């Protein structure tokens, strides 16, 4: 069975991880201060 909601959640998680990695690459100090 295929649930669109689960797919959306997985896509969101992937996008969040990607954005986080990009932010870390761009500026380490800012990411450390935020977290």
Secondary structure, 3 states (H helix, E strand, C coil): CCCHHHHHHHHHHHHHHHHHHHHHHHCHHHHHHHC
